[in-house]
Amino acid sequence: MSAKKKIGILGASGYTGAELVRLLLRHPDVEIALLTADRRAGKPMAEVFPQFMPYPLPTLTSLDAADWSALGLDLVFCALPHGTTQTVIKDILARAPATKVVDLSADFRLADLAAYEKWYGHPHAAPELQKEAVYGLTEVYRTQITAARLVANPGCYTSCAELALIPLLRANAIDPDEIVIDAKSGMTGAGRAAKEEMLFSEVSEGFHAYGVGHHRHMAELDQEFSRAAGRPVVVSFTPHLVPMNRGILSTIYVRGPQATPQDLHAILLKSYANEPFVHVLPFGKLPQTRHVRGSNMTFIGIAADRIPGRAIIGSALDNLTKGASGQAVQNMNLVLGFPETMALDQVALFP
């Protein structure tokens, strides 16, 4: 029996870190060897997330205390804030170049360094690593991910919309200039840090748009849709915050000049026929977030609009699982040579 692969989670005290632990505890071939959380350094993971009390886990430590060469980690998940991740990963790979990295921040998602600086407000700190980073939308870049050292895990909003639209853009079945993405996310998408605008009384019994006209995920969407269409694509995208814990629902409006809504449905059915984590619903049915909660699934549905030539697409996933940590584990499985579905076969939690 071969030794288990040693895994580290940087930023383990956040929601995505906790979700990574939840999933990896079920993985038979990995060992969680390092958990970092600078503000919580020295504390047991169970003190931060009591659901982990029954499980032996490393004590949380600071990044500065980690000896990367001595740890001998096979792979690191990086769930740190945007902007700090580039220098951290650069340091890790300089000290332990054989270590693989799956980065859950936005720091390596944009191939164009100028676009990164425009959207994030500062120059990229590791341009040499950006050149080797592979965008981690598993169903689209599976072959490249398998051979990667650095995987840039996609954003949750972007995964939800890209899985629904990339096959249609590749097939030239929809007009790239007429895409409208109306997306809603649960509260965990905003992270765990204490913020006044995220207090219960500030968000309960309400529903609002944010990042209107300038959300950073727009750059990621434009990049991937342009790649799929083979020409520049600029989409209309508006995110909304919904007072629920988990889930993203994207309602997408498209026009198929030569393709009927039934044709679009057939393209998606064929594209995802053998994919374990993308399920296309029967024509006319649209997904609900409650049906994917806690799972690594994406549900996609298509209905005809009453306007001829137009279709309405619904796409739903759990922002913490398929939208973040679940897809990261899916990518880890590819990078380390495990079966892609290992530790990710949970059925959604309903009710």
URBEL-V74068 format. One line per field, one symbol per residue. phi: phi as a letter, one per 20 degrees, with the letter a starting at -180 (. if undefined). A space follows every 50 residues. Layout:
phi: ???
This chain:
phi: .ffffecdcenfeefffffffgfffeefdccfdbcdagfdgnefgffecf fegfdfcfffcegfefeffffmfebceddefgnefgfffgfgffecfefe cdeeeefcfefefffgffednbffebfffgfefdfefgfddgfffgdeec deffffgfgfffffdgffffelecffecdcdddccffffendffcgfdfg fedflbabeblfnbfffgfffgffffffemafccdeccecddfcfcoccd dddccdgddfgfffffffgffdgdefdccefggnedfcffecgndeeddc cccfffegndcdddccbefedffbfffffgfggffenegfegmceffgeb f
